[in-house]
Amino acid sequence: MNRKSAGKISKRLADDLSEATAEYMRLQRLEMEIIMEAPSGIPMPDGVVRIMQAGKVVRAAFEEYQKAVKRYRDFLDKGIIPEDLAGE
């Protein structure tokens, strides 16, 4: 692998990590907004469902964030090129 392709892969992985981080943070804020909508702190039954659904979405976003971190670190630390970027 030459420097140009290594730089391209590194940038792509860094961009993916940045996007995953931003999405995770956005969804965390949204989840907090949903939680704060219950003025008494005790949400109505449909509010509980919304909070649970938001939590699932946040957990999925966190998993994507963790995957992006691992891909980036594996490339930087170990030189492992993700299969989907091997041709770049």
C-alpha positions as CSV (number, residue, x, y, z in Angstrom):
1,M,0.0,0.0,0.0
2,N,1.4,3.4,-1.0
3,R,1.1,6.6,1.0
4,K,-1.6,8.0,-1.2
5,S,-3.9,5.0,-0.7
6,A,-3.1,4.9,3.0
7,G,-4.0,8.6,3.3
8,K,-7.2,8.1,1.4
9,I,-8.2,5.2,3.6
10,S,-7.3,7.1,6.8
11,K,-9.3,10.1,5.7
12,R,-12.3,7.9,4.9
13,L,-12.1,6.1,8.3
14,A,-11.7,9.5,10.1
15,D,-14.8,10.9,8.2
16,D,-16.8,7.8,9.1
17,L,-15.8,8.2,12.7
18,S,-16.7,11.8,12.7
19,E,-20.1,11.1,11.2
20,A,-20.8,8.3,13.7
21,T,-19.8,10.5,16.6
22,A,-22.1,13.4,15.4
23,E,-25.0,11.0,14.9
24,Y,-24.6,9.4,18.3
25,M,-24.4,12.8,20.0
26,R,-27.4,14.1,18.1
27,L,-29.5,11.1,19.1
28,Q,-28.4,11.4,22.7
29,R,-29.6,15.0,22.8
30,L,-32.9,13.9,21.2
31,E,-33.3,11.2,23.8
32,M,-32.7,13.8,26.6
33,E,-35.3,16.1,25.0
34,I,-37.8,13.2,25.0
35,I,-37.1,12.4,28.7
36,M,-37.4,16.1,29.7
37,E,-40.8,16.3,28.1
38,A,-42.3,14.6,31.1
39,P,-42.6,17.6,33.4
40,S,-43.3,15.7,36.5
41,G,-40.5,13.2,35.8
42,I,-43.1,10.5,35.5
43,P,-44.0,10.0,31.8
44,M,-47.4,8.8,30.6
45,P,-47.4,5.2,29.2
46,D,-46.9,6.4,25.6
47,G,-44.0,8.5,26.9
48,V,-42.4,5.4,28.3
49,V,-42.6,3.8,24.9
50,R,-41.0,6.8,23.2
51,I,-38.2,6.8,25.8
52,M,-37.6,3.1,25.3
53,Q,-37.6,3.5,21.5
54,A,-35.2,6.5,21.7
55,G,-32.9,4.4,24.0
56,K,-32.8,1.6,21.4
57,V,-31.9,4.1,18.7
58,V,-29.2,5.6,20.8
59,R,-27.7,2.2,21.7
60,A,-27.6,1.3,17.9
61,A,-25.9,4.6,17.2
62,F,-23.4,3.9,20.0
63,E,-22.6,0.5,18.5
64,E,-22.0,2.2,15.1
65,Y,-19.7,4.7,16.8
66,Q,-17.8,1.9,18.5
67,K,-17.4,0.1,15.2
68,A,-16.1,3.2,13.5
69,V,-13.6,3.7,16.4
70,K,-12.4,0.1,16.1
71,R,-12.0,0.3,12.3
72,Y,-10.0,3.6,12.6
73,R,-7.8,2.4,15.4
74,D,-7.2,-1.0,13.8
75,F,-6.0,0.8,10.7
76,L,-3.8,3.3,12.5
77,D,-2.4,0.9,15.1
78,K,-2.2,-2.4,13.2
79,G,-2.5,-1.4,9.5
80,I,-5.6,-3.5,9.1
81,I,-7.6,-2.3,6.1
82,P,-11.3,-2.9,6.4
83,E,-12.6,-5.3,3.6
84,D,-14.9,-2.7,2.2
85,L,-12.0,-0.3,1.7
86,A,-9.4,-2.8,0.5
87,G,-9.8,-1.7,-3.2
88,E,-9.2,2.0,-2.5
